[in-house]
């Protein structure tokens, strides 16, 4: 699965024979001018709604030739554990992943509160939690394995497991859209996932490893030293740069699930709202696998986690919000949903200036 021409390019796509991404239609730039003209002709001064107008154009291009809609939005929270935790990359044990999954299912996490404020459903997907979880009507069982292996010492997963996780994400997103979802928002839970994300960002952006390593859920100086040593061990163990290889070597399963969900949403011409650092790394993985996916991504917010800016820059992404968030769970994506809904209604609900002046309203 490596490039063999002697000159590695981190932007090259590399597929396992088992992984066949869905067919994606790139956004048609020919529709952009007509959509901008439509928005400029609305009953408002041209450009007066700033970035909302840019977002409306993107949504119009995504749903073309249909009209954008935003009534039904759903948050997909992918949960998985990381073998890197054995190296001390987090101040919390993997048991916290289980505890937080149960909190989502009880409706008591920050993500649940923000989703309720927006009238949204939350789907929790066990794609790699390192424990057997009880059956619950709000839990989707898509477990690939009991957490990843310790990427500091061995590949995080096999090619088959990476493919399975990507395919689960694709299937779940398409299923939600077939059930009526207009917007897919992404969230995650996985103790240790900022360490895996730092490694993916390092190889896929590409960027300096040190610039990708942040505090995650919180670390003191000793904890940051342990985290940095473990991440450097993992990076030194393997020189993978092709996207699927990087996923196999460094994880994680919830990142793969989110990347698959992006591809699935894009295949159905629906916008997918990207949360913070970890979700943006999943978007980077998806775009490196299928560049056409980029046009379907709406970037919710600029995270306070170190490394997020460089991932946004690699994706040429300008997030909608900058609130100092670094929780994950999809909280930033949920806060951006009203903006996406408003942008869609700018295209569909606002009268044209010509109609207003002609007294046709």
Secondary structure, DSSP 4 states (H G I P E B T S, - for coil): ----SS---TT-----TT--PPP-PPP-THHHHHHHHHHHTBSS-TTTTHHHHHHHHHHHHHHTTS----S-EEEEEEEE--GGGGGT-SSS-THHHHHHHHHHHTT-SHHHHHHHHTT-EEEEEEEE-SSPPPP-TTEEE---SSS---TTTS-SS-HHHHHHHHHHHHHHHHHHHHTT-SEEEEEEE-TTHHHHHHHHHHHHHT--HHHH---TT---HHHHHHHHHHHHHHHHH----SHHHHHHHH--HHHHHHHHHHHHHHHTT-EEEE-SHHHHHHHHHHHHH-GGGGGGEEE-B--SSTTHHHHHHHTT---SB-------TTHHHHHHHHHHHHHHHHHHHSPBHHHHHTT--
